[in-house]
Amino acid sequence: MTVHQAAPQGTAGPIGTAGTIGTVVREVVPVADGVVAVELVADDGGPLPRWEPGAHVDLLLGPDLVRQYSLCGDPDRPRSWWIAVLLRPDGGGGSRRVHALRPGDRVPVRGPRNAFRLHPAPHYVFVAGGIGITPIRPMLDAAGRAGAGWTLHYGGRSRSTMAFADELARHGPRVRLQPQDEHGPLDPDAILAAAPSGALVYCCGPAGLIDAMTERSAGSGTLHVERFTAAPGAGDGADTAFDVECRASGVTVRVPPGVSILDALEEAGGVIVNSSCREGVCGTCETGVLAGEPDHRDTVLDDAERASGEMMMVCVSRSRGPRLVLDI
């Protein structure tokens, strides 16, 4: 299962600049009550990096303020990226900063990265709650181009708060819009019961919706999710000390109980890793593993990636043995 705002709303520690792309805001458009869509273009006028549905980018919005937002535009238009952001007045300030952007403003960006990829399938069932529609919107066209069948169940507090609702309604009966004040909340049991055989289910939205979908899909292997926050129990496990060797940097640090690998590298070893959410949900701090066995506590990597032991999220994951060797 996978995660990120539709990637997560975490804050960073020191903001690294590796891989940063200069972008300029070209357009800001209201798309629902409390939601704006923002178009970003390269500040040098050239094309932006290619991306696939499910990808997200980090917006570096100020000192120690970085947020992840899913790309929700057209992947076949490489000269601009679109994001859509819900204003959260009680949040950490990222959404307020985005809503204050105006054409001409410069925004450094990192990415794109993708931990919510659309895997091949004969049919897809998409489930979106609120702003969770953003990574799913470009998946609909991708599924259609691949010749796959699909249905979308899209819920929100009210019709006016549901971004892109009118546009999506044009797809006809494949889209089931379900404003809660008109039809009640989405029903995971009914959605999964109606899923065609062989379908993959993609879900993004509030934690309660994802938890319900996850519980009802347990063991099926068909559900892919993207979370705003860490999953319950994601950080559970033994909390013992171990050593981390940074092969490329020539540094070895001791990671004590209660301290993340990320913090230990920065504070004891002077090794800075790009990071953002610090909850294991965004994938920014993904690091290659050369030796040792990671104790994965993120919600980004899938089962195959975890089993390979070739990468880990150093913001939350730890070591199952006394030593890890990282490619950093």
Secondary structure, 3 states (H helix, E strand, C coil): CCCCCCCCCCCCCCCCCCCEEEEEEEEEEEEECCEEEEEEEECCCCCCCCCCCCCEEEEEEECCEEEEEECCCCCCCCCCEEEEEECCCCCCCHHHHHHCCCCCCEEEEEEEECCCCCCCCCEEEEEEEHHHHHHHHHHHHHHHHCCCEEEEEEEECCHHHCCCHHHHHCCHHHEEEEEHHHHCCCCHHHHHHCCCCCCEEEEECCHHHHHHHHHHCCCCCCEEEECCCCCCCCCCCCCCCEEEEECCCCEEEEECCCCCHHHHHHHHCCCCCCCCCCCCCCCCCEEEEEECCEECCCCCCCHHHHHHCCEEECCCCEECCCEEEECC
